[in-house]
Amino acid sequence: MKTMSFVLRSIAALLVAAAGTSAAQAATCGISGSATAAPALYDPFNPAGLAQTTVQLNLTRINGSGGQKTDIVSFYLKSTNSAADGTSIIPISVTGDVNTSGTGLEIFYDFAAAPPTVAPTSVNPTAANRFLKIEFTGNNAASDTAVVNFNIALPANLDLNASTNLPFDAIFACSTTGGGGPTQQTGQITNAVQFPVTVLSALQASYAGTALDFGEVGDKTTAQVLGSPATYTTPNTNRVSVRSSGPYSVTLSSQNGYRLTYPGGNLGTANQVLNYKLLFLGQTRSNASPTFASVTCQRAGVPASEADLLPVVATLLEGGFGKLVSPDYADALTVTIAPLLSGAASQQNCPAL
């Protein structure tokens, strides 16, 4: 009577998450960009990442009041943190009532990378100073938009939040005409350019630990076991490890209703079972209280260093003295983990439970 086996099963299905994005900040000149095309799909756990994909965006100039219009805007793209480092965004062509320079250059910069020089707007992009420069030559509403084709590629394992599009900040320099005379501005517009790339709500889960083993208890009475609970409790270093780009749900069940028995044993016969209890995600389950309430967990993170580690701790409630002799009493536990939509309700910090 010594080994309690632990069976871990996980569901690693992919779900498209529904998440909103922030609007561009107010500015009297600059650009914003969005697309209505069907999105490309990015699974952070796919070792191939997202291969180069061509995305068409409508870049719309931001105009001030009183007839003020953006005539030149120079910009490059960044994320608000290092999660998107390694992304590649290259404008390959621009159409519309515009003149452009900087096509063919990589205009995405890693979060900590040295930025290019974009101001004043007389500065032109080069291979050593990469950005996209657009000169709007029209002076009417029909000239407010330029259509830009971008090549975008994402490496594997980016720690991106599950979302239905992929926004980037635009750091810009711009100039205006009309509305009181020419002006020069610089600034940063949060989530100014949004690419139709769906970051899937995906996960990877595994059991990190050893069998939940109580050791040899055939000669131990129930009084002895209950009198030394620490001796018959498994260490909290046995854990379920979860990595995820979005929130996820966790459920738990026991094949034998939190009772150990030997192969072919009768769960209805007292001398053929050993009762135990299990602590997992703040819930203690036993044969007297076997129903585990599903838990919704917050996003874990994609890198292995950010994985949620969820301890699984079992405590024996009976001794083996007087039980039918068998070399192995066991139970099988099933943990089911599934990705959820980003807006899932009642998300908890599961490692803290």
Solvent accessible surface area in square Angstrom, and as a share of the most:
residue,aa,sasa,rsa
1,M,14,0.06
2,K,106,0.45
3,T,42,0.25
4,M,0,0.00
5,S,44,0.28
6,F,26,0.11
7,V,52,0.30
8,L,42,0.21
9,R,144,0.53
10,S,48,0.31
11,I,83,0.42
12,A,60,0.46
13,A,49,0.38
14,L,82,0.41
15,L,71,0.35
16,V,73,0.42
17,A,1,0.01
18,A,67,0.52
19,A,35,0.27
20,G,76,0.73
21,T,52,0.30
22,S,61,0.39
23,A,87,0.67
24,A,39,0.30
25,Q,97,0.43
26,A,109,0.85
27,A,30,0.24
28,T,61,0.35
29,C,0,0.00
30,G,0,0.00
31,I,1,0.00
32,S,35,0.23
33,G,5,0.05
34,S,60,0.39
35,A,26,0.20
36,T,142,0.82
37,A,61,0.47
38,A,94,0.73
39,P,65,0.41
40,A,22,0.17
41,L,103,0.51
42,Y,1,0.00
43,D,28,0.15
44,P,0,0.00
45,F,24,0.10
46,N,63,0.32
47,P,124,0.78
48,A,82,0.63
49,G,11,0.10
50,L,20,0.10
51,A,77,0.60
52,Q,121,0.54
53,T,38,0.22
54,T,83,0.48
55,V,8,0.05
56,Q,101,0.45
57,L,0,0.00
58,N,68,0.35
59,L,0,0.00
60,T,52,0.30
61,R,8,0.03
62,I,33,0.17
63,N,48,0.24
64,G,21,0.20
65,S,99,0.64
66,G,70,0.67
67,G,52,0.50
68,Q,22,0.10
69,K,36,0.15
70,T,0,0.00
71,D,32,0.16
72,I,33,0.17
73,V,0,0.00
74,S,0,0.00
75,F,0,0.00
76,Y,11,0.04
77,L,0,0.00
78,K,32,0.14
79,S,20,0.13
80,T,81,0.47
81,N,75,0.39
82,S,66,0.42
83,A,25,0.20
84,A,1,0.01
85,D,47,0.24
86,G,45,0.43
87,T,8,0.05
88,S,32,0.21
89,I,0,0.00
90,I,43,0.22
91,P,0,0.00
92,I,75,0.38
93,S,41,0.27
94,V,26,0.15
95,T,79,0.46
96,G,51,0.49
97,D,69,0.36
98,V,22,0.13
99,N,84,0.43
100,T,53,0.31
101,S,43,0.28
102,G,12,0.12
103,T,59,0.34
104,G,53,0.51
105,L,35,0.17
106,E,43,0.19
107,I,0,0.00
108,F,9,0.04
109,Y,13,0.05
110,D,55,0.29
111,F,94,0.39
112,A,98,0.76
113,A,39,0.30
114,A,85,0.66
115,P,89,0.56
116,P,17,0.10
117,T,77,0.45
118,V,13,0.07
119,A,37,0.29
120,P,72,0.45
121,T,4,0.02
122,S,88,0.57
123,V,40,0.23
124,N,89,0.46
125,P,17,0.11
126,T,72,0.42
127,A,85,0.66
128,A,103,0.80
129,N,27,0.14
130,R,67,0.24
131,F,0,0.00
132,L,0,0.00
133,K,24,0.10
134,I,0,0.00
135,E,69,0.31
136,F,7,0.03
137,T,70,0.41
138,G,12,0.11
139,N,108,0.55
140,N,83,0.42
141,A,82,0.64
142,A,98,0.76
143,S,6,0.04
144,D,24,0.13
145,T,53,0.31
146,A,0,0.00
147,V,42,0.24
148,V,0,0.00
149,N,34,0.17
150,F,0,0.00
151,N,23,0.12
152,I,1,0.00
153,A,26,0.20
154,L,5,0.02
155,P,52,0.33
156,A,29,0.23
157,N,77,0.40
158,L,12,0.06
159,D,29,0.15
160,L,15,0.07
161,N,98,0.50
162,A,4,0.03
163,S,13,0.08
164,T,52,0.30
165,N,34,0.18
166,L,9,0.05
167,P,34,0.22
168,F,2,0.01
169,D,2,0.01
170,A,0,0.00
171,I,29,0.15
172,F,7,0.03
173,A,0,0.00
174,C,0,0.00
175,S,9,0.06
176,T,1,0.00
177,T,54,0.31
178,G,39,0.37
179,G,37,0.36
180,G,87,0.84
181,G,26,0.25
182,P,116,0.73
183,T,52,0.30
184,Q,108,0.48
185,Q,54,0.24
186,T,92,0.54
187,G,29,0.28
188,Q,92,0.41
189,I,2,0.01
190,T,35,0.20
191,N,20,0.10
192,A,3,0.02
193,V,0,0.00
194,Q,37,0.16
195,F,1,0.00
196,P,14,0.09
197,V,0,0.00
198,T,2,0.01
199,V,0,0.00
200,L,13,0.06
201,S,0,0.00
202,A,1,0.01
203,L,4,0.02
204,Q,78,0.35
205,A,23,0.18
206,S,59,0.38
207,Y,52,0.20
208,A,46,0.36
209,G,45,0.44
210,T,96,0.56
211,A,46,0.36
212,L,0,0.00
213,D,70,0.36
214,F,20,0.08
215,G,28,0.27
216,E,104,0.47
217,V,2,0.01
218,G,25,0.24
219,D,93,0.48
220,K,56,0.24
221,T,51,0.30
222,T,54,0.31
223,A,80,0.62
224,Q,95,0.42
225,V,0,0.00
226,L,98,0.49
227,G,60,0.58
228,S,48,0.31
229,P,75,0.47
230,A,90,0.70
231,T,95,0.55
232,Y,18,0.07
233,T,46,0.27
234,T,7,0.04
235,P,84,0.53
236,N,89,0.46
237,T,87,0.51
238,N,4,0.02
239,R,77,0.28
240,V,0,0.00
241,S,19,0.12
242,V,0,0.00
243,R,52,0.19
244,S,1,0.01
245,S,0,0.00
246,G,2,0.02
247,P,6,0.04
248,Y,0,0.00
249,S,22,0.14
250,V,0,0.00
251,T,52,0.30
252,L,12,0.06
253,S,61,0.39
254,S,20,0.13
255,Q,135,0.60
256,N,13,0.07
257,G,17,0.16
258,Y,2,0.01
259,R,52,0.19
260,L,5,0.03
261,T,16,0.09
262,Y,36,0.14
263,P,113,0.71
264,G,83,0.80
265,G,18,0.17
266,N,81,0.42
267,L,54,0.27
268,G,74,0.71
269,T,44,0.26
270,A,78,0.60
271,N,65,0.33
272,Q,33,0.15
273,V,9,0.05
274,L,1,0.01
275,N,40,0.20
276,Y,0,0.00
277,K,77,0.33
278,L,0,0.00
279,L,83,0.41
280,F,2,0.01
281,L,13,0.06
282,G,53,0.51
283,Q,31,0.14
284,T,64,0.37
285,R,38,0.14
286,S,19,0.12
287,N,60,0.31
288,A,100,0.78
289,S,48,0.31
290,P,65,0.41
291,T,110,0.64
292,F,20,0.09
293,A,62,0.48
294,S,69,0.44
295,V,8,0.04
296,T,26,0.15
297,C,0,0.00
298,Q,81,0.36
299,R,67,0.24
300,A,13,0.10
301,G,0,0.00
302,V,0,0.00
303,P,40,0.25
304,A,76,0.59
305,S,109,0.70
306,E,79,0.35
307,A,23,0.18
308,D,16,0.08
309,L,74,0.37
310,L,0,0.00
311,P,45,0.28
312,V,1,0.01
313,V,23,0.13
314,A,0,0.00
315,T,16,0.09
316,L,2,0.01
317,L,51,0.25
318,E,34,0.15
319,G,1,0.01
320,G,1,0.01
321,F,139,0.58
322,G,62,0.60
323,K,29,0.12
324,L,82,0.41
325,V,137,0.78
326,S,15,0.10
327,P,113,0.71
328,D,55,0.28
329,Y,1,0.00
330,A,24,0.19
331,D,3,0.02
332,A,15,0.11
333,L,0,0.00
334,T,28,0.16
335,V,1,0.00
336,T,43,0.25
337,I,0,0.00
338,A,26,0.20
339,P,4,0.02
340,L,41,0.20
341,L,90,0.45
342,S,29,0.18
343,G,66,0.63
344,A,26,0.20
345,A,82,0.63
346,S,92,0.59
347,Q,62,0.28
348,Q,73,0.33
349,N,80,0.41
350,C,2,0.01
351,P,57,0.36
352,A,76,0.59
353,L,85,0.42
